[in-house]
Amino acid sequence: MAQVETKHYKDKRYNSLERFISYSYQVSAIENLNVKSVLEVGPGSFVVASLLKQMGYSVHTSDFDSNVGADTTADIRSLPFEDKSFDLTMACQVLEHIPFEDFEKGLSELSRTSSKYVVISVPRRNTGFNFVFKIPFIQTLFKKSFFDISILFPVRFPGFAESDQHYWEIDFWQTSLGDVKKIIKKHFKILKEFSPPLNKYHYFFILEKNENR
């Protein structure tokens, strides 16, 4: 059963500045890896899939909801693709839509259908301060576009569990970052983990399959 109507992905509140920042980091993560084919599970508004196609990547999309218009309709816990069908599989802001006890199953399917890399992001509940500084010559001197400094605190936001969308989120009380990483490390080497500037709610993992997988 679909958790949101398809018009949700066209709403201006969904396609916010913060979400486009995450889109940028999804694309950047793929650009930094030597891949040609990508499976995106949960394409949402198809912004990332469309951009990747324009950049020359072979992109296949999959979603649980047939009304979304993805190439394949499937549950992330049972993807209908052969082993190693894609160079990279990606599921951003998707895995929290299944119970946490199924998190490893979803990861396992992303691993099985990828030949090497997986990119995921999941929500991490926090509040605090995020400062982004851009100064002259920063790109030349430091090889980066800006400095990102955050002071964040874990916080409880009641109601998300009753929204009929998220089963879990990384927090300090029920599902810790350590819990999530412990499961991830069964299947992958964590190449990088981060939250984008101005969108600390999205927590990214850039993953490489373990050699025995």
Salt bridges, closest charged atoms under 4 A:
GLU5 OE1 - LYS7 NZ 3.62
ASP75 OD2 - ARG77 NH2 2.77
ASP83 OD1 - ARG112 NH1 2.88
GLU96 OE2 - HIS97 NE2 3.67
GLU96 OE2 - HIS166 NE2 3.75
ASP102 OD2 - ARG77 NH1 2.71
GLU104 OE1 - LYS186 NZ 3.40
GLU104 OE2 - HIS187 NE2 3.05
GLU109 OE2 - ARG112 NE 2.84
ASP148 OD2 - LYS200 NZ 2.81
GLU169 OE1 - ARG125 NE 2.52
GLU169 OE2 - HIS166 ND1 2.59
GLU193 OE2 - LYS181 NZ 2.92
GLU208 OE2 - LYS116 NZ 3.91
